[in-house]
Amino acid sequence: MKIHWKNKYLYWGLTAFAVVSASMLFYFLLFRMEVVFGGLKKLISILMPVICGAIIAYLLIPIVNFQERHFYKFLIKKKHITPSKTQRKVIRYAGIGFALIFAFFIIYSLLAMIMPSIIESIISIINDSPRYVQNIRHWLESLLKDNPEWKTAVFSYMEQYSPRIENFLNDQILPQLKAILQHLSTGVFGTLVFLKNLLIGLIISVYLMAGKEELVTQSKMFIYAFFSTEHANNVVKGVRFIHKTFIGFIIGKIIDSVIIGILCYIGTSVIGTPYALLVSVVVGVTNVIPFFGPYLGAIPSAFIILMVNPMQCLYFLIFILALQQFDGNILGPKILGNSTGLSSFMVIVAILLFGGLMGIFGMIIGVPIVAVILAGLKTFRSYNLRKKAMPMEEKVYTHMEYMNPETRLPVDFTVDESGMDTENKKEEEDK
């Protein structure tokens, strides 16, 4: 039996079914939110190897593309050889292998050089915490010697809370750090054996990087098959913008944070800051988080230095303030440019919103996500303004009082269509 899809009864029946299904789905989402989030969490845990593989491939594809581009130039221009399909495949897999080895070498080298010193510094801080408490006590005594009331209040609080902090450090933090140190001492590659998701993700990332052109081609075919040409072009353009925003922001922020960490280590070593390597790693890692990152790294670092030497803490805060000014006004704009185009207010909103939803990871990716959303809204706004034959320049609406329905042009607060000042015109009408 042939189904006549243009039959109006069938059309209204399908429409009613869609409305009822959407209403039931909305009700379920509204009053059974914990079930939805539980299902999403389970789905994400199942697909975590695929997600890990996609992230690894996304971060390593620029390295693969860079190698292929320069190797093809060398073969074609220098050797006058046009690679065959098999040779291109060999070049692709060689580039993927190099990218993976390069990434592992960088991660392993950083962990091998930095991690033992960091763990040693943290254990030293915990073991020497009673001496650091005494240092702070002597410093406060000299600072508050002319204010006996303040001195009594401060020392009473110290005597009340310092034993609790010391017990927490010795009983909770130190055993966990020793366990982590023993676990890491077996080597990063031995640890990866137990990380099933990451291992499967690595395998998936190889397939994704090897067949990236085919994946892009298939995606484009689906987009142009399901959408009109105009809408499909907009979708492809939007995906390119998303890719450019994310890859530019993430890679730029990583490079910026590495440079800031190195500069912080050099500066803290010069001024004699205690635990310079530990402090520099904290500052560099937290610098990945926009806006709040420098403060999140500076506050615990300053507290650690304060326990050892209060004056060095003051020098460190002055140095960090100068370093962050250099990063925010010179280094950051040079590396990142205008990759997001967000105002400071929207950056704060993005970090707070996605940080509350997804934690530290959300604070990192929140800014490019909000940048993409706002860019989509602006595109939709421009489309509708163009459709209504209205001006699309923002400056036109700055001093607008209302929109003339006939000319569809804005009228300023002070000047109307006749060119007469609005207040003067009111005075003329009153007379």
C-alpha positions in Angstrom: 0.0 0.0 0.0 1.4 3.3 -1.1 1.4 6.1 1.6 0.3 9.5 0.3 2.4 11.8 2.4 0.6 14.9 1.1 -2.7 13.7 2.5 -3.9 16.4 4.9 -5.3 13.9 7.5 -1.9 12.2 7.6 -0.2 15.5 8.0 -2.4 16.6 10.9 -2.1 13.2 12.5 1.7 13.4 12.4 1.6 17.0 13.6 -0.6 16.0 16.6 1.7 13.1 17.4 4.8 15.3 17.3 3.1 17.9 19.6 2.0 15.3 22.1 5.5 13.6 22.1 7.2 17.0 22.5 4.9 17.9 25.5 5.6 14.5 27.2 9.3 15.0 26.6 9.2 18.5 28.0 7.3 17.3 31.1 9.8 14.5 31.6 12.8 16.9 31.3 11.2 19.3 33.7 10.1 17.0 36.5 12.6 14.1 36.0 15.8 16.0 35.6 17.8 13.7 37.8 16.9 10.7 35.6 17.9 12.7 32.5 21.2 13.7 34.0 21.8 10.2 35.2 21.2 8.8 31.7 23.5 11.5 30.2 26.2 10.7 32.7 26.0 7.0 31.9 26.1 7.7 28.2 29.1 9.9 28.6 30.9 7.3 30.6 30.3 4.7 27.9 31.4 7.0 25.1 34.4 8.4 27.1 37.0 6.5 25.0 35.5 8.1 21.9 35.5 11.5 23.5 39.1 11.1 24.6 40.1 10.0 21.1 38.3 13.0 19.5 40.0 15.4 21.9 43.4 13.9 21.3 42.9 13.9 17.5 41.6 17.5 17.6 44.7 18.7 19.4 47.2 16.7 17.3 45.8 17.3 13.9 47.6 20.7 13.5 50.9 18.9 14.0 50.0 16.3 11.4 48.9 18.9 9.0 52.0 21.0 9.5 54.3 18.0 8.8 52.3 16.9 5.7 52.2 20.4 4.2 56.0 20.9 4.5 56.8 17.3 3.4 54.6 17.7 0.3 56.3 21.0 -0.5 59.7 19.3 -0.2 58.7 16.4 -2.5 57.0 18.5 -5.2 59.3 21.6 -5.3 62.7 20.1 -4.5 62.4 16.5 -5.7 59.7 17.1 -8.4 57.8 14.1 -7.1 54.0 13.9 -6.9 53.1 11.4 -4.1 50.8 8.6 -5.0 47.8 7.5 -3.0 49.9 4.8 -1.2 52.7 7.3 -0.5 50.3 9.8 0.9 48.9 7.2 3.2 52.4 6.3 4.4 53.2 10.0 5.0 49.9 10.4 6.9 50.6 7.5 9.3 54.2 8.6 9.7 53.0 12.1 10.7 50.4 10.6 13.1 53.1 8.5 14.7 55.4 11.4 15.1 52.7 13.6 16.6 51.8 10.9 19.2 55.5 10.3 20.1 56.1 14.1 20.3 53.1 14.6 22.6 54.1 11.7 24.8 57.7 12.9 24.9 56.7 16.4 26.0 54.3 15.1 28.7 56.7 12.5 30.0 59.6 15.0 30.1 57.6 17.5 32.0 56.4 15.0 34.5 59.9 13.4 34.9 61.5 16.8 35.4 58.8 18.6 37.4 56.8 16.0 39.3 59.5 14.7 41.7 60.5 18.3 42.7 56.8 19.3 43.2 56.1 16.3 45.4 59.3 16.8 47.3 58.4 20.5 47.8 54.9 19.7 49.0 56.1 17.0 51.5 58.7 19.5 52.7 56.1 22.1 53.3 53.9 19.6 55.3 56.9 18.3 57.4 58.2 21.8 58.1 54.7 23.3 58.8 55.4 23.7 62.6 58.5 25.7 61.9 56.6 27.8 59.4 53.8 28.5 62.0 56.5 29.7 64.3 58.0 32.0 61.6 54.5 33.5 61.1 54.1 33.8 64.9 57.4 35.7 65.3 56.6 38.0 62.4 53.2 38.8 63.8 54.7 39.5 67.2 57.1 42.0 65.8 54.3 43.5 63.7 51.7 43.8 66.5 54.0 44.6 69.4 52.5 48.1 69.7 48.9 46.8 69.5 48.3 44.4 72.5 44.6 43.9 71.8 45.1 42.9 68.2 48.0 40.7 69.3 45.9 38.8 71.8 43.0 38.3 69.3 45.3 37.1 66.5 47.3 34.7 68.6 44.2 33.2 70.2 42.9 32.3 66.7 46.3 30.9 65.7 46.4 28.7 68.8 42.9 27.5 68.1 43.3 26.6 64.4 47.0 25.8 63.9 46.8 22.3 65.5 43.8 21.4 63.3 45.6 22.5 60.2 48.8 20.6 61.2 46.8 17.4 61.9 45.0 17.7 58.6 48.2 18.1 56.7 49.9 15.2 58.4 47.0 12.8 58.6 45.2 13.5 55.3 47.4 15.2 52.7 50.8 13.7 53.4 49.7 10.0 53.1 47.8 10.7 49.8 50.8 12.5 48.3 53.1 9.6 49.3 50.7 7.2 47.6 50.6 9.4 44.5 54.4 9.5 44.4 54.7 5.7 44.7 52.1 5.4 41.9 53.9 7.8 39.6 57.3 6.3 40.3 56.4 3.3 38.1 56.4 5.6 35.1 53.8 7.3 33.0 53.6 4.6 30.4 53.0 1.9 33.1 50.2 4.1 34.5 48.6 4.4 31.0 48.1 0.6 31.0 45.5 1.0 33.6 43.8 3.9 32.0 41.5 2.0 29.6 39.6 5.0 28.3 42.8 6.8 27.4 44.3 3.8 25.7 41.2 3.1 23.6 41.0 6.8 22.9 44.5 6.8 21.5 43.6 4.0 19.1 40.4 5.9 18.1 42.4 9.1 17.6 44.7 7.4 15.1 41.7 6.3 13.0 40.2 9.8 13.2 43.4 11.5 12.2 44.0 9.0 9.4 40.5 9.4 7.9 39.9 13.1 8.7 39.2 14.1 5.0 36.7 11.3 4.6 34.9 12.3 7.8 34.7 15.9 6.7 33.5 14.9 3.3 30.8 12.7 4.6 29.7 15.4 7.1 29.4 17.9 4.3 27.4 15.5 2.2 24.9 15.0 5.0 24.6 18.7 5.7 23.9 19.5 2.0 21.5 16.6 1.8 19.3 17.7 4.7 19.4 21.5 4.3 18.9 23.9 1.5 22.0 25.2 -0.2 21.9 28.6 1.6 21.4 27.0 5.1 24.0 24.3 4.4 26.6 27.0 3.4 25.8 28.8 6.7 26.2 25.6 8.7 29.6 24.9 7.1 30.7 28.4 7.6 29.6 28.2 11.3 31.5 25.0 11.9 34.6 26.6 10.4 34.2 29.5 12.8 33.8 27.2 15.8 36.9 25.3 14.8 38.9 28.5 14.4 37.7 29.9 17.7 38.3 26.8 19.7 41.7 25.8 18.2 43.0 29.4 18.3 41.9 29.9 21.9 43.0 26.6 23.4 46.4 26.3 21.7 47.1 30.0 22.2 46.2 29.7 25.9 48.4 26.7 26.4 51.4 28.5 24.7 50.7 31.6 26.8 50.5 29.6 30.0 53.7 27.8 29.3 55.5 31.1 28.7 54.1 32.6 31.9 55.2 29.5 33.9 58.7 29.8 32.5 58.9 33.5 33.2 57.5 33.0 36.7 60.2 30.4 37.4 62.9 32.7 36.2 61.6 35.7 38.1 61.0 33.8 41.4 64.4 32.2 41.2 66.0 35.6 40.8 64.2 37.2 43.8 64.8 34.1 45.9 61.2 32.9 46.3 60.9 29.6 48.3 59.6 26.6 46.3 60.1 28.5 43.0 59.3 25.5 40.8 56.2 24.5 42.7 54.9 28.1 42.6 55.7 28.5 38.9 53.8 25.3 38.0 50.8 26.4 40.0 50.8 29.8 38.3 51.3 28.4 34.8 48.6 25.7 35.1 46.0 28.0 36.6 46.8 30.7 33.9 45.0 28.5 31.4 41.7 29.6 33.1 40.9 33.1 31.7 40.4 36.1 34.1 40.2 34.1 37.4 43.2 31.9 36.7 46.0 34.3 37.8 44.2 34.8 41.1 43.5 31.1 41.6 47.2 30.4 41.2 48.6 33.4 43.1 46.6 33.0 46.3 47.7 29.5 47.4 51.2 30.2 46.2 51.3 33.4 48.3 50.1 31.5 51.3 52.9 28.9 50.9 55.5 31.6 50.6 54.0 33.5 53.6 54.6 30.5 55.8 58.2 30.4 55.0 59.1 34.1 54.7 56.4 36.9 54.9 58.7 39.5 53.2 59.3 37.1 50.3 55.5 36.8 50.0 55.3 40.6 49.5 58.0 40.5 46.8 56.2 37.6 45.1 52.8 39.4 45.0 54.5 42.5 43.5 56.2 40.3 40.9 53.0 38.3 40.1 51.1 41.6 39.7 53.7 42.9 37.2 53.8 39.5 35.4 50.0 39.3 35.0 49.9 42.9 33.7 52.5 41.9 31.1 50.5 38.8 30.2 47.1 40.6 30.1 48.3 43.7 28.1 51.2 42.5 26.0 51.8 38.7 25.8 48.2 37.5 25.8 46.9 39.8 23.0 50.0 39.0 20.9 49.4 35.2 21.1 45.6 35.0 21.3 44.8 38.2 19.3 41.0 38.6 19.2 40.2 34.9 19.0 37.0 35.3 21.0 35.9 38.9 20.6 34.2 38.8 24.1 34.0 41.7 26.5 35.4 41.4 30.0 31.8 41.1 31.3 30.9 38.2 29.0 34.2 36.4 29.9 33.3 36.6 33.6 29.8 35.3 32.8 31.1 32.4 30.7 33.6 31.3 33.4 31.0 31.5 36.2 28.3 29.7 34.2 30.4 26.9 32.8 32.6 26.6 35.9 29.5 26.0 37.9 28.2 23.4 35.5 31.4 21.6 34.6 34.1 22.6 37.1 37.6 23.5 36.1 37.1 22.0 32.6 34.1 24.3 32.1 36.1 27.3 33.2 38.6 26.6 30.4 36.2 25.9 27.5 33.4 28.3 28.7 34.9 31.3 27.0 35.1 29.9 23.4 31.7 28.3 23.8 30.1 31.6 24.8 32.0 33.3 21.9 30.5 30.8 19.5 26.9 31.3 20.9 27.1 35.1 20.7 28.5 34.9 17.2 25.6 32.7 16.2 23.1 35.2 17.8 24.8 38.1 16.0 24.5 36.3 12.7 20.8 35.6 13.3 20.3 39.2 14.2 22.1 40.4 11.1 20.0 38.1 9.0 16.7 39.4 10.4 17.8 43.0 10.1 18.8 42.5 6.5 15.5 40.7 5.8 13.6 43.8 7.2 15.8 46.2 5.2 17.1 47.9 8.4 20.6 49.2 9.2 23.0 46.6 10.5 25.8 48.9 11.8 25.8 49.1 15.6 26.7 52.8 15.7 23.5 53.7 14.0 21.5 52.5 17.0 23.7 54.2 19.6 21.6 57.5 19.9 18.4 56.1 18.5 15.1 57.2 20.0 12.8 55.1 17.7 12.7 53.6 14.2 10.8 55.4 11.5 8.3 52.9 10.2 8.3 54.4 6.7 12.0 54.9 6.0 13.1 52.1 8.4 15.8 54.4 9.6 16.6 55.2 13.3 15.7 58.7 14.6 18.1 60.1 17.2 17.1 61.4 20.6 17.9 65.0 19.7 17.1 65.4 16.0 13.9 64.3 14.2 13.3 63.9 10.4 12.9 67.6 9.8 16.4 68.3 11.3 14.9 70.3 14.2 16.1 69.6 17.8 13.4 67.7 19.7 13.3 70.0 22.7 13.2 73.1 20.5 10.3 71.6 18.5 8.4 71.0 21.7 8.9 74.6 22.7 7.7 75.8 19.3 4.5 73.6 19.6 3.8 74.9 23.1 3.9 78.5 21.8 
